[in-house]
Amino acid sequence: MPITGQEYFTTENPGFLWVGKMKPFPILWIDGKDEFMDGKGNFQIKLLSLFTVANTKGNESDESELLRWLAESPWFPTALLPSKYLHWESVNSSSAVAVVEYGKIKATATFSFNEEGQIVKLNADRYRTVNNVYSKDKWVGYYRDYTKVNYMMIPKEIEAAWNLSSGEFSYAKFKITDIDYNNTSIYS
């Protein structure tokens, strides 16, 4: 189902706010909000902007949203530089583990690189809700169509999928249509 959205991302302290809208029918819309702010994660879905369909909060949501921040950091490559929040552990010549810690929350992901040093894949264990119960499952991300923006190479496309026992289930394909880098943080 097509979705349009905007995301505000901070690299100084891990954080983001994403808002999106789906219109499956002319008179029906679904709003989504996904965020990680001040160490707290929250994911909400509302029908017609009024009726809550999903609203996840808590430790599992905090970790899951910090992992989303890490997974989307290739759009903001300086966020992947070693810092007080993030460090790297070598795996082999084409992959490394990124570990991000913010307060008491820790998220890890294995990134795979191509011959040009571009990130092409992410593997991690991430929480999701199944019948209102958290389950930690294999999560994968694919990065494609690199382009130069402000002297940095970034992927224009990211695909996210769950790697389930029944096979891989791709649930999101996002394509950047516009990106603006500035030094303003939306968080204090």
N, C-alpha and C positions, 0 to 999 in steps of 0.2 A: 504494500500500500504506500503510495507516495507520501512523503512527509517533508515539510520545510521547517527549518529551525535556525536559531541563532545561538551562539555560545560565547560566553565571556570567560576567559581563561587567565589565571595568574600564575606566573612562574616563580615569583619571589617567595611566596608561601604556596604550597600546593592548594589549588582551589579552582573551581569552575561553576558556572551556572549555564545550563542548557534549557532552552524552551523551544518546544516544537508543536506543530499542529498538523493533524491529518484530517482530510475531508473525504470520507468514504462515499458520501452521498451529498447532494447539494444542500440539504437542510440539516445535515448531521455532521458534527465535527468532534474531534477528540484532541484535548490538550495534554501535552506531556511536559513535565519538569523534572530535571535530573540535576543534582547539585552535590558538591562537596565544599562546605564552607566552615572555616574555623574548626576543622577536624570532625565535622558531622556530615554524614551522607543522608540523602533523601531522594526518593524516586516517587513521583506522583503521576497518575493518569486520571483525567476527569472527562466525562462525557458531557458535551454541551457546556463546558466550563463550570458545571454545577455539581454533578454527581461523581463522587470519588469511586473509581474502579480499583485503583491500587495506591497504596501509600506505605512505603517501606521506610523504617527507621530502626536504629539500634546498632550494636557492634558489627553485625554482619553487613549491614548497609554501609556503615562507615568504611569498612575494609573494601567492599565492592566498589564504592565510588572513588576511593583513593586509587584503586587499580584502574578504573576508567581514566582517571587523570593521567596515570602513567602511560596507558595505552595510547592516549591522544597526544602525548608530549612530542612525538615526531613532527607535529604541526608547529611546534615551538621548540626547535632543536636545542636552544640554550638551556631549557629546563632539564635536559638529559646530561648536562655537565655535572661532574661530582660536586656536591654541596653538603651543607649540614643535614640535608634531608635525603640525599640520594648518593648511593655508591654502586659500583659495578664489581662483579665477580666473573672472572674469565671461565669459559666452558671449553671452547676450542677455537680454531682460527676463524670460524664463521658464526659463532654465537656467544652470547654473554648474558648473565643474569643481572637485571637491574633491581635494586632493593631501595624502596622509598619508605621512610619512617617519618610520621608526623604525630607528635605526641605519643600516645600509646598504640597507635595504629601502624601496622606494617603491611606492605603489599610487595610481592615479588613477581617478576615475569621474566621469561627467557626470550630474548630478542635474537632473531636470525638475520644475518646480513648477506647481501650479494657481493660480487667481486668488486663493485664500485664503493662498497662500504655503506650502502643504503639499507635501511631496515626493510625487510620484506615480510617478516612474520613474527608474531608474538604467540607464546604459549604460556598459560597460567591456569591456576585453579581459582575459580571465582564463585562467590555465592550468587544464587538465584532463588527465587521463590517458586515452589511447586505446590499447589493447593494450600497456600498460605503457610508453608513450612520451608525454611531455608535448606538448601542443598548445595554443597560445594562440588562443582563439576568442572570438567576440562573446558577451557575457553580459549579460543584462537582468534587472532586478528591478522588480516592481510593488508599490506601497504602497496599501493600501485601508483603509476603515472606521476613520477617525480617531476617537479618543475622548480625553477629558480624564482624565489620571492625574497626581496631584500637581501640578496647575496647568499641566501641559504637554500639548499635543496630540500623540498618538503614533498610528501606524497599528497596528491590531490584527491586520492580515493583511499578510504579505509573500509574494510568489510569485517564484521564481527560475527562469530559463529560459536555455537556450543558443539563440542565434540562428544556426543552421547553414545551410549552402547548401540543405539539403533542407527548410528551414522552421524555425519556432520549436518547440523541444522543452522544455515545462514539466516540470521534474523535482521541484520542491518547492513546497508550499503550506503555510505555517506560520501558525497562528492563536494569538495570545497568550491564554491562559486565566487567567494570574495573573502579575503583575509586582510586584517589591518593590525599591524603591530604598533604598539605605543608603549610609553613608560608609565601609563596610568594604571593603577590597581583598583579593581572594584571592591576590594576588601581592605579593611583598615588593619 
